[in-house]
Amino acid sequence: MSMIHEIRHYSERRGFEVCSRLGDRLGMKAKNVRLFFIYISFFSLGAWFAIYLILAFWLRLKDLIYSKRSSVFDL
């Protein structure tokens, strides 16, 4: 495998799942949402990349706050 394919595979498996969650919420494929972020980042000189990172951080916090606990002792 080439280095580009390894980087792509790593980012798709261990990414922040922002695109897949937005795609599920909007009823779109995650691939189309990723392409939107890529194209809009080129046109806006990287501002959308910052928005992507903010969304990833927000989703991570939401997951930590709203995680399901099986019992009272898991607090």
SERO-4910 file (N, C-alpha, C, O; in steps of 0.05 Angstrom, whole numbers):
BEGIN
 pado doro    nc1    nc2    nc3   cac1   cac2   cac3    cc1    cc2    cc3    oc1    oc2    oc3
  Met    A     17    -24      0      0      0      0     18     25      0     38     26     13
  Ser    A     10     44    -14     25     69    -15     19     86     10      0     81     24
  Met    A     36    105     15     33    122     39      6    137     38     -6    141     59
  Ile    A     -2    146     15    -27    161     12    -51    144     20    -69    153     34
  His    A    -51    119     12    -73    101     19    -73     95     49    -94     92     61
  Glu    A    -49     92     61    -48     87     90    -59    111    105    -73    108    125
  Ile    A    -52    135     97    -62    159    110    -92    162    107   -106    168    126
  Arg    A   -101    156     83   -130    157     78   -145    137     95   -166    143    107
  His    A   -135    113     96   -147     91    112   -148     98    142   -168     94    155
  Tyr    A   -126    109    152   -124    117    180   -144    139    186   -158    138    206
  Ser    A   -146    159    169   -164    182    174   -193    174    172   -210    184    186
  Glu    A   -199    155    154   -227    145    152   -235    128    175   -258    129    184
  Arg    A   -217    112    186   -224     94    208   -224    108    235   -240    102    252
  Arg    A   -205    126    239   -202    138    265   -207    168    265   -198    183    283
  Gly    A   -222    177    246   -230    206    245   -250    212    266   -258    195    282
  Phe    A   -258    236    266   -277    245    287   -306    239    280   -324    246    296
  Glu    A   -311    227    257   -338    220    248   -356    244    244   -380    241    246
  Val    A   -345    267    239   -361    290    235   -377    287    209   -401    293    209
  Cys    A   -364    279    188   -378    277    162   -399    255    162   -421    259    151
  Ser    A   -394    233    175   -414    212    175   -438    220    192   -461    213    185
  Arg    A   -433    233    214   -456    242    231   -472    264    217   -497    263    217
  Leu    A   -459    283    204   -473    303    189   -488    291    166   -511    299    160
  Gly    A   -476    272    153   -489    258    131   -513    243    140   -534    243    126
  Asp    A   -512    229    162   -535    216    173   -558    235    180   -581    230    175
  Arg    A   -550    257    192   -570    277    200   -583    290    176   -607    296    177
  Leu    A   -567    295    155   -578    309    131   -589    290    110   -601    298     90
  Gly    A   -585    264    114   -594    244     95   -577    242     70   -587    236     49
  Met    A   -551    247     74   -532    247     51   -511    226     57   -508    216     79
  Lys    A   -495    219     36   -473    201     40   -450    217     53   -446    241     48
  Ala    A   -435    203     70   -412    216     83   -391    225     63   -377    245     67
  Lys    A   -389    211     41   -369    218     20   -376    245      9   -358    261      4
  Asn    A   -401    251      4   -409    277     -7   -404    299     13   -396    321      5
  Val    A   -408    294     39   -402    314     59   -372    320     60   -364    343     63
  Arg    A   -356    299     59   -327    302     59   -318    319     35   -301    337     37
  Leu    A   -329    313     11   -322    328    -12   -330    358     -9   -315    375    -18
  Phe    A   -353    363      3   -361    390      8   -341    405     25   -333    427     19
  Phe    A   -332    392     47   -312    404     65   -286    409     50   -273    430     53
  Ile    A   -278    391     33   -253    394     18   -254    417     -2   -237    434     -2
  Tyr    A   -276    417    -18   -278    438    -38   -282    465    -25   -270    485    -35
  Ile    A   -298    467     -5   -303    493      8   -278    503     22   -273    527     25
  Ser    A   -261    485     32   -235    493     44   -217    506     24   -203    525     30
  Phe    A   -216    495      0   -199    507    -21   -209    535    -28   -192    553    -32
  Phe    A   -235    539    -30   -246    565    -37   -244    586    -15   -241    610    -21
  Ser    A   -245    577     10   -245    596     32   -218    597     47   -216    608     68
  Leu    A   -198    585     34   -171    585     45   -169    573     73   -154    583     90
  Gly    A   -183    551     78   -180    536    102   -198    542    125   -197    530    146
  Ala    A   -216    561    121   -234    569    143   -253    545    150   -260    542    173
  Trp    A   -261    530    130   -279    507    136   -265    485    150   -278    469    164
  Phe    A   -238    483    147   -224    463    163   -225    470    193   -228    451    209
  Ala    A   -225    495    199   -228    503    227   -256    496    237   -259    488    260
  Ile    A   -276    501    221   -303    494    229   -306    464    232   -319    455    251
  Tyr    A   -293    448    215   -293    419    218   -281    411    245   -292    393    258
  Leu    A   -259    423    253   -246    416    278   -264    424    302   -265    410    322
  Ile    A   -277    447    300   -296    455    321   -319    436    323   -327    428    346
  Leu    A   -330    427    301   -351    407    301   -342    380    313   -356    368    329
  Ala    A   -318    372    307   -307    347    318   -304    349    348   -311    331    362
  Phe    A   -293    372    357   -290    376    386   -318    376    400   -321    364    421
  Trp    A   -337    389    388   -364    391    400   -377    363    401   -390    357    421
  Leu    A   -375    348    379   -386    321    379   -373    303    400   -386    286    412
  Arg    A   -347    306    403   -333    290    423   -342    297    451   -346    279    468
  Leu    A   -346    322    457   -356    331    483   -385    320    487   -391    311    509
  Lys    A   -401    322    467   -428    312    469   -429    282    475   -445    273    491
  Asp    A   -411    267    462   -410    238    468   -401    233    497   -411    214    509
  Leu    A   -383    249    507   -374    245    534   -395    252    555   -398    239    576
  Ile    A   -411    272    549   -432    281    567   -456    262    567   -467    255    588
  Tyr    A   -464    254    543   -488    238    540   -482    208    537   -499    193    526
  Ser    A   -460    198    547   -454    170    546   -473    154    564   -480    164    586
  Lys    A   -481    131    554   -500    115    570   -485    100    592   -464     89    588
  Arg    A   -496    102    615   -484     88    638   -503     65    646   -527     67    646
  Ser    A   -491     42    653   -506     19    659   -516     18    688   -536      6    694
  Ser    A   -501     32    706   -510     33    733   -501     59    746   -487     75    734
  Val    A   -510     63    771   -503     87    785   -473     88    792   -462    109    795
  Phe    A   -461     65    795   -434     63    804   -414     70    782   -390     72    787
  Asp    A   -423     75    757   -406     82    735   -399    112    735   -384    120    718
  Leu    A   -410    127    753   -405    155    753   -377    160    760   -368    183    762
***
